[in-house]
Amino acid sequence: MFERPQSGERAVLVHASPDGLPDKSEREEFAELARSAGAVITGELVSSRRRPDPRYFIGKGKLDELRKLIEENEAELVISSAALNPSQERNLEKELRCRVLDRAGLILDIFAQRARSFEGKLQVELAQLQHLSTRLVRGWTHLERQKGGIGLRGPGETQLETDRRLVGQRIRQLTERLEHVDTRRTINRRNRMRAEIPTVALVGYTNAGKSTLFNALTNASVYVEDQLFATLDPTVRRLDLPEGEHVVLADTVGFVRDLPHELIAAFRSTLQEAREADLILHLIDASDPNRWQRVRQVNSVLKQLEADQVPQIRVYNKIDKLDRKPRITNNREGEGRAVWISAVTGEGLPLLKDAIARRLRQETVHRFIRLEPGQGRQRAKLFELGAVLNEEALEEGGWSLELKMAEKDLRRFLKRENLTEEQLIPESITQSAPAANE
């Protein structure tokens, strides 16, 4: 057993995949992730196996090749693009005598560096501890020794057991704190819905230019840098639209291929902004040759968040790199489906604002819904959404509620709560714009 070194950024990258050799774009993105974490890349190894070796993931021949690369480049760290299980990480560290990290650990490290807000730090720490909790059997020799010495001989708990218990306690504490933060976010969203102020969520692959666009639209001062995950903390600002209308624009965490499950779980409350939004602006780097791959990956994460049914406008950014003119593509209803812009130069931003305003002009419905006595949870949800205008208790039990909400939100609510169309009674339909100042 060996003691893991506590520092060192000279890294060898291992591009390992069970699905054939990784393509050039995947290798470049992984290298950019490593540089974003502060690693100095000294060498790279490409490996492909149909069946990953259960002990080392890579085969014995590649292991010898990797050991030689480490010695030649005096590397202190190995970063694997493939997900490694705890025993594979431990076995590789014993064989290579240096730290070993996989893609999930690398992304967690980047997030730990970039978190600035209280909520962001809590979310990152929770994700790190959840990742670490399965890896407490790794190469730290002190975790395998019994406590000893005068005054330290206790009931026989090993250091490993102590650390597991402490990690478990800290995870529970962080989960409770984040539940309070989530409650505040829910209250803020509910207040915006009651004030009839729509929310627009800005999502996109990392480094697509979300922060630059957010600043350009709202005159905010979110940190901008040409690197992956330059900004992590979510931001919400007011966005003024044509004809005196306004909405709330919410910036979200950038997405990336194979985003660790720990991060999706930890950032669920932040990413809830996308799920509860009235409209999603899906930002796409128009100059990226792999943009369609990125689009599919972002939509995959949105599906995991159950936000794939929220209306989308695709925003193709960085047209200044392509020497293209700003333009807008409409759907059959005359609503903006795609807008081509440059967040850096400001070209196309008026078109984007106009597309947002037109997309949010929608029918608001007044309906009565009848709920059975056993549907109290659905009744409480409608009150939480701020959709209830009046309520009447029925003699035979249950309630009759007068609702006012966007039709698409009502349809989504019925589907999510397993309510039938027969429980709705149409009353009137009025046309409304997103602004609350009509």
N, C-alpha and C positions, 0 to 999 in steps of 0.2 A: 504494500500500500504506500502511497506517496501523498505529500502535502501539496494541495493545489496552489500554484503561484497566485498572488493577489493582484498582480498588475501585468502589463504587457499588452501592446496593441498590434504587434507585428503578426499578421494573420496569413494562413494558407486557406484558400477556399476550396471546398470539395463539392463539385457539381455532380451529385449522385441522384440517379432516378431509376425506378424499376420499370418505367414505361419507355425505355429507349434513351438515346442521348438527348439531353436538354438542348433546345435550340439557342441560337445566339442571343435573341432578345431576352430570354429567361436568364441566361448567364450574366448579361449586362445589367439587368435589373437587380439581380442578387449582389453583384459587385457594388452597385450603387447603394444598396441597403447597407452593406458592410462599411463603405466609406461614410455614409450618413451617421453610423454609430461611432465613427472616429478610428476605424481600423486602417492600418497601413498594409495594403495587400502586397505580399512578397512572392506569392506563387499560387497556381491554380491546378487542380487535378480534376479530370472528367472521368466519371465512372458510370457504367450501366450494367445492371444485373436483372435478370428476369425475376429471380427470387433473392431478396436481400439476405445477406448472411445474418443468422440470428444473434451472433456474438458481436460482430463489428459493422454490420450493414454492408460494407464493402468487402471484397474478397481478400485473401491472404496476399496475392500478388500486388494489388493496389495498396494494401496496408504497408508493405515494404517500400513501395514507391513513395507513399505519403511520408513515411519516416525519413527517407532520404531527402525529400523536399524540405522538411522541417529543419534538418541538420544543415543543409546547404544555405538556407535563407535565415537561419537563426530565428525561426518563428517561435512565438510564445502562445499562439492560439490557433485552433482549427475550427472553421465554421462550415457546417454542412448545410447544403440547400434542402436536403431531405429531412423529414421529421425522424428523430432518433428516440427510441424508448430509453428509460433511465439506465437499464443494464448495458445497452449499447454505448451510451455516453461514458459510463464508468469503465467499461472494458477498453474503449479507445483511449481514455485518459491514462490508464495503467500501461498500455502498450506504447503510447506516444510520449508519455511524460510531459504533457502540456494540457492546458485547458481545452475543452471541446464544447462547442455550442451548436445548436441547430437553428433553423430558420425562425422558429417560434421564440426561442430565447433571444435571438438577435433583435427581432421586432420589439419585444418587451423592453430590451435595453434602450432602444431608440426612444420609445414612449417614455421611459423613466427620465431620460435626459430632457425631453421637450415639455413635459407637464409643468405648468406654471400655476394654475388655479388650485384652490383647495380641493375641489371636486375631482379635477384631473389627477392630482397626486394620489387621492384615495383610490380611484379606479385603477390606476397603474399598479399601486402597491398590492391591491387585491388580486389582480391578474398575475403578478409576479409570485405571490405566495401560493396561489392555486397551482401554478406551474411548478414551483419549488417543492410543494408538499409531496409530490410523487418522486422526488429526486433527493431525498434526505439520506439515501444509502450510498451516496457518491463517494468521491475520493478524499473526504476530510477524515483523517485518522482519529481526531478527538471525538467524533460522533460514535465511535465503536468502543470507547473505553468506559469502564465504570468509574464514577466519581470516587476519589480517594483522598486521604489526608486527614489530619486531626480536625474534628468538627465538621467534616464533609461526608462522613460515612452515613448515608441515609438508609431508606428501606430497600435500596438496591436498584433504583431506576437508572438506566443507562443514559448517557448524554443524548443519544439518538432519540430515546423515548421522551426525554425532557423537551428537546427541540420540536418534536412532532406535536407535543401538547401545546407548546407556546405558539407554534404556527397556527394550530387549530383555533386557539383563543383569539389570536389577532385577526384571523379571517372572519370570525363571528363578529368582532368589534367593527371591522370595516364594513361588513354587510349591513349592520344596523345603522351605521352613519350614512351609508349611501341610500338606505331606505328613506331616511329623513330628507336627504337632498332630492330624491326622486319625488317625495311628497310635495316639496316646494315647487319643483318643476311642473307637477301635475296641476297644482293650484294656479300657477301662472298661465298654463295653457287653457285652463278652464275660464280664467278671467278674460283672456283674449277672445275665447269663443263667445262668451256672454256679451262682450263689447262688439261682437261681429267683425273683429279684425282678423282677416285671413292670415295664415302662416305659410310662408314659402321656404322650403328647405333646400339648401345648396349641397349637392352631393357630387362625388366624382372620384376618379382614380387619383391617388396621391401625385402631387406635382403637376396637376392639370391646370393650375392657376386659380384655384378657388379663393384663396385669400386676396389675391390681386383683384379679382372680380368683386369680391365682397367689399373691399375698400373703395373701389371705383363707384359702386352703386350706392353705398351708404355713408361715404366720407368717414369711414372708421379708420383705425390705425393698427389693424392686425398685422403681426410680424410676417414679412414676406421674404423668402429666400429660395433660390433654385436648388432645392434638395428634397428628398423624400421625407414626408411627415414634418415639414418645417414648422407647421403650427398644429397643435394637438387640442388645445382647449376650445370648447364650443363657445360661440359668440352669437348674441341675438341683437339686432338693430332694426330701427324703423326704416322702411324704404318708401319714399314718396313716388307716386305714379302720376301719369297725366290726369288732368281734370280734377285735381285736388284729392285723389284717392290715395290711400296708404295701406301698406301691409307690413307684417313683421317678417324679416329675412333672417333665417337661422343657418349659420355655418356649421358644418359637421366634420367629424374626423374623416380624413382621406382614406379611401379603401385601397386594398392591395391584394394581389393574388394570394390565396391560401392564408388569409388573415387568421391568426390563432383563435381557436374557440374561446380561450380564456378572455381574450380582448373583446370579442363580440358579447360575451356574457357580462363582463365588467362594464362595458360602455353601452349596455342596453338602454339605460335611462337617457343617456345623451342622444343616442341614435333614435330614441322614441320620437324625437322632433320630426324625423323623416316619416315615421309611420303615421303620426297624427297630423301631418301637414295637409293643407288644402291643395298644394301644388309642389312638385319637385322639379328643380332645375338641375338636370343631369349634365354636368360640365365635362366636355370631351376635348382633349388636346388634338386639334385638327391636323397638327404637323407630325403626330406620332404615327409611324407606319403600322403599328400594331393596335390602332385605336379600336377596331372592332372586337379584338380580344379583350381589351380593357372594358368596353361597354358590356360585354357578356359577364365579365367578372363582377362589375358593379351591380348589375341586375341580379346576379346570383346572391350577393349579400343582401340586397333589398328584399329578395324573396325570403331569405332566412328571417328577416325582421318583420315579415308580413306587410311590407310597404310596397309590394309590386303592383298593387291595384290603385295606388295614388296616381292621379294624372301627372304626366311628365312633359316638360319641354326640353328637348336636347339642345344644348348650347355649345356650338363648336367654337372653341377659343383658339387664339394664336394665329389668326388669319394673316397677321402682319408677316409671319415667317413664310407664308405661301404666296404672298403678293395677290391676295384675293380681296374682293370688295364685300362689305357687309350686305347680308340679304336675309330674308325670312321666307320660310316655306310653310304654307298653311294647309290644314286638313280640309275635308269636305265641308265642314261647318264654318270655314273661314277663320278658325282659331290657329294661332301660331303653333306649329309642330316642331320646327327646328329653326334656330337663329344662328347666323355666322357672325362672330364678333372678334374684337381684340380688346382684352381687358387692359392691356398696357397702354395702347393709344387712345382708347375710348371709342373706337369705331364700332358702330352697331349697337351701342348701349341704348339709344332712344328706341330702336326697333325692339330690343329685348324688353324694355319697360312697357311698351305698347302691347307686346305679346302677352306679358304677364297680366296686364289689366284686362285684356279681352278674354283671356282664358278664365279669369276669376269672376267675370260677370256671368252669373248663373242663376238658375231658378231657385228661389227660396220657397219652401212649401209649408203651408199650415195644414196640419193633419191632427185628427184625433186617433188615439190608439187605446185599445182596451186590453188591459193586462189582468191575468188571472191571479187569484190569491197567492199561488205558489211562485209568482214571477216578481217577487220583491226585489231581487238582485237587479233585474233589468230596469225596474222603476228607479232604483238608486243610481244606476249608470246614466240614465237620461237626465237626472238632476245634476249629476257630476258634469255632464256635457253642457249644462246651461241651456238645454233645449226645451224645458217645460215652461209654458206660459201659465197654465191653470191646471188644477187637479180636482177631481170629484170622486169620492168614495162611492162605490156601487152597493146597493142594498143586498144583492146576492153575493157580495164579496168581490174583491179586486178593485181596480181603479180605471177611470177614464181620464187620460192625459191629453191636454192640448199642446201640440208641439210646433215649434218653428225652427227649422234647420235646413241646411242644404240637402237637396234631394239625394245626391250621391252619398252623403254621410248617413242619411236615413237608410238607404239601401244597404250600405255597408254594415250598419248597426243591426238591421234585421237578419242579415246573413250570419253575422258573427254570433248573435244571441239566439239563433234558431227560432225566430219569430216568423209568423206567416203573414202574407199579404191580407188575409181575411180579417186580421186584427186591426187594420187601418181603415179609417173612414175619411175620404178626401173632403176638405172644407173649401180651400181656396188656394190659388197659385198666384204669386206676385213676383215680378221681376225685380232683382236688386243687384247693386254693384257692390264691390268689396268694401267700399268706404262706409264708415259709420256716421258720416256727416251729411247724409242726404236729407 
